[in-house]
Amino acid sequence: MNGAHDMGGMDGFGPIDPESESEEPLFHAAWERRAFAVTLAMGELGQWNIDSARHARERQHPIDYLENSYYENWIAGLETLLVELGIVTAEELATGHAAGLAADNLRARKLTGDMVAAVLSKGSPSTMESTKPPRFAVGDEVQVHHAHTIGHTRAPRYVRGRPGTIAALNGVHIFADKNAHGTREGQALYSVRFEAADLWCTAAADRGAVYVDLWEEHLEPV
């Protein structure tokens, strides 16, 4: 969807001044550590996937999204999922008190401290098997569909409608756009090279290129 979260190529946000990774703390405050832990623990319930979680954060009001810090957006998305799926009520969130016990199938899926290291190290691979050959090959010229969906999409707004070249084939992965809405489908995932001048303007001709990972459904041949 088009929203405040899709800021690539947008003007007006000032210069980027990232913290050095050697100096930036893992968490900037104790509550961020807790927000991370709570989100991870609730994800173990198995009621949503990483793409639906991202879409829940994106669906905030633009002002809220931009005013929130990183982990505030995590918590906002988590609250949205919990209420929409009927795991907690809006009143329970507001008061901080449970009105009753969670369903048995949810209580059985709790994440305990001794499980965390194994869960994090295992991860959740997005690769899938497919007998369908990829539509594009390295070197093919493509163009990104100029689509404006109200659902989740991993095609950034600044590359839509722009020409690019297939730089690499990354195998078959779960198509995030559909996975966010409950459909598990594998598609070829490509690394696409976009010349800076094709994205921004002719003044950027000597500024190199940008590589974006895009699924087959995002692309069309030129």
Number of C-alpha atoms within 10 A of each C-alpha: 20 17 14 17 17 15 13 11 12 11 8 6 7 7 7 6 6 7 9 8 8 6 7 10 10 9 12 9 9 8 12 18 13 13 16 14 15 15 17 15 16 17 18 15 15 9 13 18 16 13 20 22 18 19 20 21 21 22 21 18 11 13 9 14 19 13 10 14 11 11 17 17 20 20 18 18 21 21 19 17 20 17 15 13 11 10 14 20 15 14 12 13 13 8 9 9 10 12 11 8 10 13 9 8 9 15 11 10 14 14 18 8 9 8 10 14 9 9 13 10 8 9 8 10 8 11 16 15 11 14 6 10 9 15 12 19 13 13 13 14 18 21 20 24 17 15 14 12 10 10 15 21 23 16 24 18 21 15 21 17 16 16 21 27 22 22 19 17 18 14 15 23 20 21 25 25 24 17 19 21 15 13 12 14 15 22 22 23 22 27 19 27 20 22 21 17 15 15 20 13 10 11 9 14 14 10 11 10 16 14 16 18 17 23 25 17 15 19 23 15 14 11
